[in-house]
């Protein structure tokens, strides 16, 4: 068939008797394939739809055969298959058509037009959930927009700049659908898995990150997405797929195809938490104002109340921002005393001016000193309600993060506003990112360290256990133990200790001495509740190690040996009995009638024997599998699955 | 699409609590009037339904009521504040209050009105018993019988000093008093009601008298109920006849009344049994199994065949009003209010006000929401039956808001049905602590606690028994009875989180998780447990059906997943929220929040939430992709995708039960939040906010003049249903259908494409037909195939469509095509 020279896509029908064709000029045809008598019949066109002739020559920008089921909720079988085509219809517009094929005909299902300002920079894709995805590449940003099919209602639109922060803006991108609401986008050498529904970057992979290192002379490579099997991505089975990526290096003229395995996730919130691509359109103030929701003013009407709330928010926000600037300056000038005063006063809602006046009027430094002695703590009913971000920023003025992945913090010796920091350590909004690693950073400040152990929220379990090993101070030790018991389950402590031992073995943690902890617990008589967790963490060796003395160990050994002997004897006996039974069975089959009575006696005897033995066995088994008594007791109440009773009440 | 505040409708129209005063039965015996706090409701005794409700601002001051004999559509209300209010109860009028008059009582020593006795024929002068308001039943005051009217001076007819209790005869001609000297007095109207004759009756005092009754006929008999349960009958007219003792009650007699012909004495008390004593034949009759202790028995002179009874249902002064037919003792009417269990009782509203006034408390923007008491109550809407449910004690009340009446009450835990007397009062009934409906309304999960009675010095005295129960909703399919379905218990689990560990919250799973047939429970240690039903296999079900073996058909709820909580720290401040797509559970304990993977029930450790709450967390809600945190002193919204705080973060003080004051409409992503606060005059009021999760700007704000107790979203009512401290039920709905552009549901999309496809096919067949027939006009064909129809073409059609008849619109469309 000569006409077929400009076919750009084909699809076989389900029964294999028809081929659906899309031609370069936009024409669509259904072609029959003679399956049974190939010689007699020529393939011939059954139906065709000619695209209207236009100046643009029906440039097809994108096409895809789509599954009817992606539109259908109830999965009704339908023989129709659909094709989605995106045709250029003007300088800034495209026609999005859906045509349906069946055995005899082609019919146009929908035809809608879409305005795109930057048509030349756009690429298209179809999401299996029935959305048209448009990737719009501009100089400043790469933006993804989705439109529902067939009505082309805009659904979502967001920038991908954050996902490709490392890639030069000039690089071109490609896009391919993976699963419902999830697509792969490549730009430069980075491939990113994007969730369209949550606007989230689920994962990304840079094929050639070396080229971006400063001073790198490596030529950049470009990854282009070739093919990817589409999966449903909603169950454990359907979440795995792969993609073929073409890596090309224009300079060296090297091309390679990479196979990338992809875990699409389940397309749910859990997969996307914390991975959202921030929309930059909404500019929030530096700190939110936390205005009072209700004031003492009388209620007027909904609109007035709303306006006043917004006004209050702005005022409060401005005040906080102003204060933070002031605090920053104080830090810059290294005025510890003033920083202490101001920060605590701000949190405590004490009017600054009043305080200053009092101080100046009394003119005494004595009062100031007494003020300094007094450490103030957080009180939920009295203190100012502030934005968590504000607390984070204030803490970051005191504490510096050195190594983000390993949570190393340092505290500047020259700038340690002790009163303010003590207060912050009691604040429930103490930022969690500063909580891990805090204890080791405070090693040189025992008072603050203790404060942190007692009041600072969100200190990870691992830090506390490490502290147990590090500290020589009995009080601190007791505080840590108390906190561990309060906050973490025994299981968690055991697991964390194991992790810590592993880390220490790998050299990540300087030194971790479990023996020391256990000895301290025994010596101080404090923390027996979690002693087991520590002992369990190192398995049987440690348990035996801590059993009291050699004689007892010998006894245990003796006992175990006895049991083993007993089991051996039992096994032998059991074999004998089995053999006896087999013999008896044979006898039974031979002289069924004659020896009935006799046999009965015999078998009953044998049965009784077995019973005794098995009971002995089970007893031994029970002893063997027994967990340490203390853990059993401790965990019993926790693990115990409740007794069930079913009753029916008829009323 | 923006919504103006005018599109929201807000109002409290249903519910309320019965006031135990001022009931009336119309002289023709057709209607009964019952007083609620802010309305008088008229019930038809033939249909047992509410036929009218008359809105009056505040009826809590009313001490008595009476029908006018001159104007059949008027009733008089007499208040503590010495007012006589005339109300039109029969006709629907804009202002039902006809007259409001204040009596000249201020300069007299007579105190205030206590009881209305009678009025003269012109209805200008009224007779009352007056005196100081008794704050408790056994206080001693002087009682006056006075005659007065508007513009008239008060005329004292008689007074009885040191009176403890009093009662009048049915015809209100005689009044009996019991005084501190353990004597009985009775007063009788003589000389055309111009004078009162006061008598002292000697009687043998046994124990404290708790109720009184006096006959209205010629033979004067006084009955005195005592705290020991004995009823003393004193024959006043015949002093020679010895006193009689009627013994059946075993605890105090709370209500007594003679019947119209004085043959019978009706008595009631803590036993929840109404007793009929035939004084002639000494025979007794009983009407047992009343819903509560009998507080008041009312017989009206005009209606000989109807008895009114008030029963007290619980300690929270919830009453039921029953009208009985005197002939066959069948109930003609039961009136109930909404029976919710408030964390602190309504009395604190006024007590707080007094306290703050006394202190001259300085209210500012920070402390005006620090309401001292938690006025919240558990309250949910069941979407299948549209009924609202409120637990109280071991009972769950279902209330029909549309009909404005109680639908049914069901016992969630076994209770002592009989009234408790003497030491039995120490035995506590199980209390429903939490309850929840599955998202489709087919299942209910309840959690109740039963504390060991302090009867003996048992070792188990401090033990509390907890049980978790799963109930299936059985819809009323045949529609025979009026009730709209009932609940059947399928599984009961004792101590679901281990011995003596109470559950803090029951959370139903979202619809996306096993069709919503699952519940998660959280306890004080932060342990989470997931429960799911185990349906019997079809084989067994069929077998069970065939052999009518119910055990084989039983659905059992079982424990499926566990999340281990933290260490020893126990806190009641535990809250959970399950994301609508069921992938994530957020758990709050005190001030910290943990995210839990709903598939594995493990904590999510690859990403840590920042510190957000700053104070004890009351409630968590995942709305869209945002986590809404209601903490003790703030409400913040946090975006779970970007891990950044949203603009919505405000300072406000919330009560312990604040989780009941926030509700989410997941379809439109709206949050409704109620906040109680003190006004500048120290009144407790509330404000209701409708918010979107990421915007500080509220969608709507409403004000309500009493504290709000619960807010719940109901898809059946397509809005928020609210309950206030006065047990009134209100609605907050938006009259605009779709507030925000919703994402198309898949069904809608499938429908759309299906329609388009069938359209296309039809078009194709038309074309084929056209091609086949030679005589067909080619122009039509062309037009059909080439004219592209889209929205822009139709735009001119839609110009000036207002006031355009539909035919003209069709014409326009045809012209375009």
Contacts between the chains, C-beta under 8 A, distances in Angstrom:
chain1	res1	chain2	res2	distance
A	52	B	786	6.9
A	68	B	753	8.0
A	71	B	749	5.7
A	71	B	750	5.4
A	71	B	752	8.0
A	71	B	753	4.3
A	72	B	750	4.4
A	72	B	753	7.5
A	72	B	754	7.6
A	73	B	746	4.3
A	73	B	747	4.8
A	73	B	749	7.7
A	73	B	750	4.7
A	74	B	747	8.0
A	74	B	750	6.9
A	80	B	757	6.8
A	98	B	753	7.9
A	98	B	756	7.9
A	100	B	757	5.7
A	100	B	760	6.5
A	105	B	761	7.9
A	105	B	764	5.4
A	107	B	757	7.5
A	107	B	760	3.7
A	107	B	761	5.6
A	107	B	763	6.7
A	107	B	764	4.6
A	108	B	760	5.6
A	108	B	763	7.9
A	109	B	753	6.9
A	109	B	756	4.8
A	109	B	757	5.3
A	109	B	760	5.1
A	110	B	753	7.9
A	110	B	756	5.4
A	111	B	788	6.5
A	111	B	790	7.9
A	112	B	790	6.8
A	113	B	790	7.0
A	130	B	749	5.9
A	130	B	753	8.0
A	148	B	744	5.8
A	148	B	749	7.2
A	149	B	753	7.9
A	150	B	752	6.9
A	150	B	753	6.2
A	150	B	756	6.2
A	151	B	752	7.1
A	153	B	744	7.6
A	155	B	743	6.9
A	198	B	625	6.4
A	198	B	641	5.4
A	199	B	641	6.8
A	200	B	641	5.6
A	266	B	583	6.7
A	268	B	579	7.8
A	268	B	581	4.6
A	268	B	582	7.5
A	268	B	583	3.5
A	268	B	584	7.6
A	269	B	579	4.8
A	269	B	581	5.3
A	269	B	583	5.0
A	269	B	584	5.1
A	269	B	622	7.7
A	269	B	625	6.3
A	269	B	640	6.6
A	270	B	579	7.5
A	270	B	583	3.6
A	270	B	584	4.5
A	270	B	597	5.8
A	270	B	598	7.1
A	270	B	599	7.6
A	270	B	604	7.4
A	271	B	583	7.3
A	272	B	625	7.7
A	272	B	640	7.9
A	272	B	641	5.7
A	273	B	584	6.9
A	273	B	595	6.8
A	273	B	604	7.3
A	273	B	607	6.3
A	273	B	640	4.8
A	273	B	641	6.7
A	273	B	643	7.6
A	274	B	607	4.4
A	274	B	640	7.3
A	274	B	641	7.2
A	274	B	642	7.8
A	274	B	643	4.5
A	275	B	641	6.8
A	276	B	625	7.5
A	276	B	639	6.7
A	276	B	640	7.9
A	276	B	641	2.8
A	276	B	642	3.9
A	276	B	643	7.4
A	277	B	642	7.7
A	278	B	642	4.8
A	278	B	644	6.8
A	282	B	647	7.9
A	284	B	647	5.9
A	288	B	645	6.3
A	288	B	647	6.4
A	288	B	649	4.8
A	288	B	696	7.9
A	290	B	634	6.4
A	290	B	649	5.6
A	290	B	650	6.3
A	290	B	651	4.7
A	291	B	650	5.8
A	291	B	651	6.4
A	292	B	365	4.2
A	292	B	366	6.6
A	292	B	369	7.7
A	292	B	650	7.2
A	292	B	651	5.1
A	292	B	652	6.8
A	293	B	369	7.2
A	293	B	635	7.2
A	293	B	650	4.4
A	293	B	651	6.8
A	293	B	652	4.0
A	293	B	675	6.1
A	293	B	687	7.8
A	293	B	689	7.1
A	294	B	365	7.8
A	294	B	368	6.3
A	294	B	369	5.5
A	294	B	652	6.6
A	294	B	675	5.8
A	294	B	677	4.9
A	294	B	687	5.6
A	295	B	365	4.7
A	295	B	368	7.4
A	296	B	363	5.4
A	296	B	364	6.3
A	296	B	365	6.0
A	296	B	368	5.4
A	296	B	680	5.9
A	298	B	679	7.5
A	298	B	680	7.2
A	299	B	687	6.7
A	299	B	701	7.8
A	299	B	703	3.9
A	301	B	5	7.1
A	302	B	5	3.5
A	302	B	8	7.7
A	302	B	698	7.6
A	302	B	700	5.4
A	302	B	701	4.5
A	302	B	702	7.0
A	303	B	5	5.8
A	305	B	698	7.5
A	305	B	701	4.5
A	306	B	697	5.8
A	306	B	698	5.4
A	306	B	701	6.4
A	309	B	650	7.7
A	309	B	696	7.0
A	309	B	697	7.6
A	309	B	698	6.9
A	310	B	696	6.5
A	310	B	697	6.1
A	313	B	650	7.9
A	313	B	696	5.8
A	380	B	614	7.9
A	380	B	615	4.8
A	380	B	616	7.5
A	380	B	632	6.3
A	380	B	633	6.4
A	381	B	370	7.8
A	381	B	633	7.8
A	385	B	614	6.8
A	385	B	633	5.4
A	385	B	634	5.3
A	385	B	651	4.2
A	386	B	614	7.5
A	387	B	645	7.1
A	387	B	649	6.8
A	388	B	610	6.1
A	388	B	611	5.8
A	388	B	612	5.6
A	388	B	614	6.9
A	388	B	636	7.8
A	388	B	645	6.7
A	389	B	645	6.5
A	391	B	611	7.5
A	392	B	610	7.4
A	427	B	614	7.7
A	428	B	591	4.5
A	428	B	611	6.5
A	428	B	613	6.8
A	428	B	614	5.2
A	428	B	615	6.6
A	429	B	611	4.7
A	429	B	612	7.6
A	429	B	613	7.8
A	429	B	614	4.6
A	430	B	611	6.1
A	431	B	610	6.1
A	431	B	611	5.9
A	432	B	608	5.4
A	432	B	609	7.1
A	432	B	610	5.3
A	432	B	611	5.5
A	433	B	608	7.9
A	433	B	610	7.0
A	457	B	591	6.4
A	457	B	592	6.5
A	457	B	611	6.1
A	458	B	592	6.6
A	458	B	608	7.7
A	458	B	611	6.2
A	484	B	567	7.1
A	485	B	567	5.3
A	485	B	568	5.5
A	486	B	566	7.8
A	486	B	567	5.3
A	486	B	568	5.5
A	486	B	569	4.6
A	487	B	566	5.5
A	487	B	567	5.3
A	487	B	569	6.0
A	488	B	566	6.0
A	488	B	567	5.0
A	489	B	564	5.2
A	489	B	565	6.5
A	489	B	566	5.9
A	489	B	567	5.6
A	490	B	567	7.7
A	491	B	564	5.9
A	492	B	564	7.5
A	492	B	566	7.9
A	529	B	568	8.0
A	637	B	498	5.3
A	637	B	499	6.3
A	638	B	498	6.6
A	638	B	527	7.8
A	638	B	564	7.4
A	640	B	498	5.6
A	640	B	499	7.8
A	641	B	559	6.2
A	642	B	493	5.6
A	642	B	494	6.4
A	642	B	495	5.2
A	642	B	496	5.3
A	642	B	497	7.4
A	642	B	498	6.8
A	642	B	559	7.4
A	643	B	494	6.1
A	643	B	495	7.5
A	644	B	491	7.5
A	644	B	493	6.0
A	644	B	556	7.7
A	644	B	558	7.4
A	645	B	492	6.1
A	645	B	493	7.6
A	645	B	494	6.4
A	646	B	490	7.7
A	646	B	491	5.7
A	646	B	492	6.9
A	646	B	554	6.5
A	646	B	556	5.9
A	647	B	489	6.9
A	647	B	492	5.5
A	648	B	488	7.3
A	648	B	489	6.0
A	648	B	490	7.5
A	648	B	550	7.0
A	648	B	554	7.5
A	649	B	488	7.5
A	649	B	489	4.2
A	650	B	488	7.9
A	651	B	410	6.3
A	651	B	411	7.1
A	651	B	486	6.9
A	651	B	487	8.0
